Amino acid sequence: MKAEWINAFILATRDTFSKMLNIHVEASKPYLYTETVNMKDISGMIGLSGTIRGAVVIGFPEASALKAAGKFIGEDFKELGPDVSDAVGELVNIIAGYVKKFIQNERFGISLPSIARGPKHMVYMPSGIPTIVIPFSSEVGNFVLEAALAEGHNE
């Protein structure tokens, strides 16, 4: 996994939260994913194919997801319902789209987002590719971006 790809996802996440939620997010030091460090109650996932292949996940604890969705949609949410799921899916979709702005020498497509919910759920990433976790902090709380990316092929 190239450092420029991880940096692109950090920049894209910052841009997305700044432009769409009007909040500043701060990335902490990335680390390799292990099952013992899992704080996700809701996740939005998106696949990549082309010269970059793999998957990206944005994961939130429940409280952070409710606040982020509220900022994004302009409503007050009390539970992880369909509107919060839609907001999380759209956030990961926008982040993946913004990445194309920062990685212009690659050609890749993105899948439709999917959602996983449940306390401390597992998201299985593509096998054989290490998953990098980028923790973020913000006024809506903490969340993570997980990326398992590898070189693919030209389409």
N, C-alpha and C positions, 0 to 999 in steps of 0.2 A: 504494500500500500504506500503510495507516494505521499510525502508530507504536504505537497501542494494541494492534494485532494482534501485532506483533513482541514487545512487552512481555509479552503474554499467553503467547506461546510460550516466552519466557525463564522466566517464572514457572512454567509447566506443566512445563518440563524440570527445573527445580530441585525442584519438588514430587515429580515422578516418581522422580528419582534418590534423593531423601531418603527417601521412603516405601517404595519398592520395593527399593532396593539399600542403603539405610542409609548413603549417602555424600553429601557436600556437593559440588556442582559450582559453578564460577564462570564466568560469561559474560564474554567480552571484547567489545571494540567490534565491532559488526556492520559488514560491508562488502559490496559488490556482488560477486557470483560472477564469476570468470573461469576459463577452462580451465587457466590456468597455476598456479592455487592449488587443487590437488586432492590430498587425502590419504586418500581413501576406499578401503578394501579390501572393505568390506561396508556396504550401505545398506538401511535400511527406508524405504519410501515409502508415502504415503497421500494420497489425493485428497480435495478438499473441494468441495462444491457447495451452492448456495443463495445467501444474501446475501453469503457469502464463497466465492469459487471459486479453485481453484488446486491446488497440491501442496506437501507438506512432506516433507523427507527428513532422517533422522538417519543420519549416516555416521561410520564408525569406521575407523581403521587396524587391522590385524589384532590387534596386541597389546592395544589398548584394548578391542576387541570381546570377546576371549577373557576378559579380566578382568571386564568388565561383565556378560557372560553368566554367568560363574562366581558373581558376587555375587548376581545375580538368581535363578539356579536353585539355587545351593548346591553346585555341582560344579566340578571343575578341568578346564578344556578346553585341549587342545593344538593343535586345528585348527578351521578354520571349517566345521564340519559342520552337519547339520540342526538340532541343538539350539541352536546359537549363532544360526543364521538365525531360528529361531522366537523366541528371546529378543529379537533386534533388532526383529523385526516387532511383537512385543507391546509393546516399549518405545515405538515410534512411535505405536502404537494408543492406549496409555494417555496419552501426551502430548497427542495430538489430542483425546481425551476430556476431559482436564483443562482444555484451552483453553476449552471451553464454560462452565466455572465462572467464568472471567475475562472472557469476552465474552458477557454475558447479553443484550445488545440486538441480537444477530445470530441468524439462523436458518440453520444449515448442517448438512449431513450429511457423514459421513466414510466413505470406501470401506474395503474390507478392505485390510490392508497387503500389499505385495509386497516382494520382496527382490532385490537385485542384489549379486553377488559378483565379485571379480576385482581384481587390483592396479590401483589408480588408475583405476577404471572411471568412465565418464561416466553421469550420470543426466540425461535430457533432460526439462526442466521445460516447463510450458505456454508456448507461443510468445507473444510480445508482452507478457510480464509479467517485469519484472526479478526476479532471484533474489537475496535477501538471505542472507548467510551469517553465522551467529552461532557463533563458536568458543567452546568450553567446555574447561575444564581440571578435572581431578579426580584423586583417588587411583588411579583405574583408567587414567588417561591422558587424552589429548586426544581430542575428537570435535567434530563440527559439526552444527548444525541449519541446514538450508537451506529457505527459504520463498519461494515464488512465489505471491503472493496478490493478488487483485483483487476489486473489488466485483462481486457477481453479481446475482441476482434473487431475489425471494420465491418460494418453492415452493408 
